[in-house]
Amino acid sequence: MKGLRGVIGRVRGWRRGWHERSKLQRIDLYTRVTLCSITWFFAVSWGLLPLGETLDEGPVAMALGGAFLAANIAQSVLSSRNLTPAFDDYRGTTAFPPGRLRLPAVLQVLMTGLLVALAAVGGVKEEGLVLLVLDLPVAFAIPYVLIVPVRRFLLHSAAFSVAVVALLAAVGVPGGLLFGAAVSLVVVTLLVLVSARPSVWSLSVMWQAEEARDMQARLAVAEERLRFGRDMHDVLGRNLSVIALKSELAVELAQRGNPAAMDQMVEVQRIARASQQEVRDVVRGYREADLPTELMGAQGVLQAAGITCTVEGADGPAGIGAPAAVQAALGWVVRETATNVLRHGDPRHCWIRLARTRDAVVLEVENDGAGATRPLGGADGDDGGGSGLAGLRVRLGALGGSLSAGAVGDDLFRVTATVPLTARPDTNGRLAPSPEPSAAPSVLPEER
């Protein structure tokens, strides 16, 4: 019972690990497992079945067949271990260590000699010999084709094929079987070439595209930081210089007992307050989310990730025609939910819908593939500081709005945000709901 629970736990762990991988990581793993499977498929089928004939051909044939099987298994193990370094070498990330080919090369020579010896003692005959020849180079060739140019691989394969056919002819293998062995070697060489190299080439291109997207995102962030830094420099640089000069002038006037020092300090105070407001305006523009921009950005990012994204109602009165404060709040919802769709689950479709009721705007973001979806916030340690569901609820709550999220059926996840049309930003630039008509307007004290 305990062993069964352990097996179930491992299966669940594998399933969880599979769902946590990105689509590109899944393709990468699938390609590696497929190439490893080819090696073992040849080893346990065409490399094993013909050896059954050796059981009836005496102890010498049995010993040679057992030795060939052991060498084939060892070669397959080494091939599986060398596949990852061969991948890295093909992608140009890490060079393949030349020393790792020495033992496989020795095993390849040993397997060739054992096969020729089996043919010489009559351990395998006719179709069995052709199948063993077909299996002979597979385990060595799959990693090797990834670390050498195609031209060199074909030349080496041709030389190996000629050597094998010549050795078989030297031990008296009939011409018909020699022709079959030669054809088998040509077939397996082309099979390895067209199965391994194009697969890894496609995978390499996808990784390069992924790295390019990451680099583009980092460059966009860096550019935005530079823009923000330039804006802050433009705002503060001149004003701080004026404040410094007027402060020095006020000190000199005060030392002389000139009453004009008071006027200079009043001017310094005025400039400082103006600078504070300008900085606040820059930060407000930097942090504000624009709904049309966020919708286009979310649709572009999701489609680039292979997720079909449909936006409904953005061109109507529910979208661009809504008040600026409502658009800003919903822009944050679009940004956070699009991030959630990308990070969690395995979606193929996403729907973003905007609708307007009599007194509010409703935004729905729905995606499929919710079997592994985690909600925003909470699980990621969100503290309501501006990301995740907790942060969105705080942001919308300041507007008198609401936000709900949860599974819909077995495969859909939906986030619904409702913002009243009376929402407006307060005097400090933060979003806040408009007061009721009968309420007196609030007056904020001047910041000091």
Disulfide bonds with the S-S distance in Angstrom:
none
